[in-house]
Amino acid sequence: MGGVLYTATRAERDLAERAPDAEGRKSPMKDPLAAAIVTFLAALVAAAVPLAPFIVLPVGWAIPVAGVLSVAALFALGAWTGGITGRGRWRDGIRFVVIGGLAALAAALVGAALKASPA
């Protein structure tokens, strides 16, 4: 979730810098409950993306399809964010892929350190 919070905070900051209030005031803080619900739902959808292929495909096919879908979803979300903030779709798309890749690598390293094995 650290990667999600980083990218969301960065996008919000960039958007505020791009379109400040007419009087230069800070925008009001978000409702914490609404933010929590949106974060929960976003995490639920994000977790479903790499798992969905395993529901309909054999494991041998599901693994590469899950990888491709995950990278595509990360890039699409980053590109969408880049379009909203005006920073560039390619740049933010690649940034999201890198952050997601680092998160996956961190999870794999923790699993290896704990000697977790796939079931």
QUIJO-V954647 format. One record per residue. N is the residue number from 1. RES is the residue in one small letter. PHI is phi in radians with two decimals (NA if undefined). PSI is psi as a letter, one per 20 degrees, with the letter a starting at -180 (* if undefined). Layout:
n:N res:RES phi:PHI psi:PSI
n:N res:RES phi:PHI psi:PSI
//
This chain:
n:1 res:m phi:NA psi:i
n:2 res:g phi:-1.05 psi:g
n:3 res:g phi:-1.13 psi:h
n:4 res:v phi:-1.13 psi:g
n:5 res:l phi:-1.12 psi:h
n:6 res:y phi:-1.06 psi:g
n:7 res:t phi:-1.16 psi:h
n:8 res:a phi:-1.17 psi:g
n:9 res:t phi:-1.13 psi:g
n:10 res:r phi:-1.13 psi:g
n:11 res:a phi:-1.10 psi:g
n:12 res:e phi:-1.11 psi:g
n:13 res:r phi:-1.12 psi:g
n:14 res:d phi:-1.09 psi:g
n:15 res:l phi:-1.16 psi:g
n:16 res:a phi:-1.14 psi:h
n:17 res:e phi:-1.20 psi:h
n:18 res:r phi:-1.35 psi:h
n:19 res:a phi:-2.30 psi:m
n:20 res:p phi:-1.21 psi:r
n:21 res:d phi:-1.03 psi:q
n:22 res:a phi:-1.02 psi:h
n:23 res:e phi:-1.79 psi:j
n:24 res:g phi:1.29 psi:j
n:25 res:r phi:-1.44 psi:q
n:26 res:k phi:-1.27 psi:q
n:27 res:s phi:-1.29 psi:q
n:28 res:p phi:-1.13 psi:q
n:29 res:m phi:-1.21 psi:q
n:30 res:k phi:-1.33 psi:q
n:31 res:d phi:-1.23 psi:p
n:32 res:p phi:-1.04 psi:h
n:33 res:l phi:-1.15 psi:g
n:34 res:a phi:-1.09 psi:g
n:35 res:a phi:-1.10 psi:g
n:36 res:a phi:-1.13 psi:g
n:37 res:i phi:-1.15 psi:g
n:38 res:v phi:-1.10 psi:g
n:39 res:t phi:-1.09 psi:g
n:40 res:f phi:-1.07 psi:g
n:41 res:l phi:-1.15 psi:h
n:42 res:a phi:-1.11 psi:g
n:43 res:a phi:-1.15 psi:h
n:44 res:l phi:-1.11 psi:g
n:45 res:v phi:-1.13 psi:g
n:46 res:a phi:-1.08 psi:h
n:47 res:a phi:-1.24 psi:h
n:48 res:a phi:-1.28 psi:h
n:49 res:v phi:-1.01 psi:g
n:50 res:p phi:-1.32 psi:i
n:51 res:l phi:-1.52 psi:h
n:52 res:a phi:-0.96 psi:g
n:53 res:p phi:-1.05 psi:h
n:54 res:f phi:-1.26 psi:i
n:55 res:i phi:-1.36 psi:h
n:56 res:v phi:-1.99 psi:i
n:57 res:l phi:-2.16 psi:q
n:58 res:p phi:-1.15 psi:q
n:59 res:v phi:-0.97 psi:g
n:60 res:g phi:-1.02 psi:h
n:61 res:w phi:-1.54 psi:h
n:62 res:a phi:-1.13 psi:h
n:63 res:i phi:-1.07 psi:g
n:64 res:p phi:-1.18 psi:h
n:65 res:v phi:-1.13 psi:g
n:66 res:a phi:-1.08 psi:g
n:67 res:g phi:-1.10 psi:g
n:68 res:v phi:-1.14 psi:g
n:69 res:l phi:-1.08 psi:h
n:70 res:s phi:-1.12 psi:g
n:71 res:v phi:-1.12 psi:g
n:72 res:a phi:-1.10 psi:g
n:73 res:a phi:-1.15 psi:g
n:74 res:l phi:-1.08 psi:g
n:75 res:f phi:-1.13 psi:g
n:76 res:a phi:-1.07 psi:g
n:77 res:l phi:-1.13 psi:g
n:78 res:g phi:-1.13 psi:g
n:79 res:a phi:-1.13 psi:h
n:80 res:w phi:-1.09 psi:g
n:81 res:t phi:-1.07 psi:g
n:82 res:g phi:-1.07 psi:h
n:83 res:g phi:-1.17 psi:h
n:84 res:i phi:-1.22 psi:g
n:85 res:t phi:-1.44 psi:i
n:86 res:g phi:1.39 psi:j
n:87 res:r phi:-1.55 psi:i
n:88 res:g phi:2.15 psi:p
n:89 res:r phi:-1.15 psi:g
n:90 res:w phi:-1.11 psi:g
n:91 res:r phi:-1.06 psi:g
n:92 res:d phi:-1.27 psi:h
n:93 res:g phi:-1.08 psi:g
n:94 res:i phi:-1.17 psi:h
n:95 res:r phi:-1.03 psi:g
n:96 res:f phi:-1.08 psi:g
n:97 res:v phi:-1.11 psi:g
n:98 res:v phi:-1.12 psi:g
n:99 res:i phi:-1.09 psi:g
n:100 res:g phi:-1.12 psi:h
n:101 res:g phi:-1.12 psi:g
n:102 res:l phi:-1.14 psi:h
n:103 res:a phi:-1.13 psi:g
n:104 res:a phi:-1.13 psi:g
n:105 res:l phi:-1.09 psi:g
n:106 res:a phi:-1.06 psi:g
n:107 res:a phi:-1.11 psi:g
n:108 res:a phi:-1.14 psi:g
n:109 res:l phi:-1.15 psi:g
n:110 res:v phi:-1.12 psi:g
n:111 res:g phi:-1.07 psi:g
n:112 res:a phi:-1.17 psi:g
n:113 res:a phi:-1.13 psi:h
n:114 res:l phi:-1.53 psi:j
n:115 res:k phi:0.99 psi:l
n:116 res:a phi:-1.37 psi:p
n:117 res:s phi:-2.11 psi:q
n:118 res:p phi:-1.12 psi:q
n:119 res:a phi:-1.31 psi:*
//
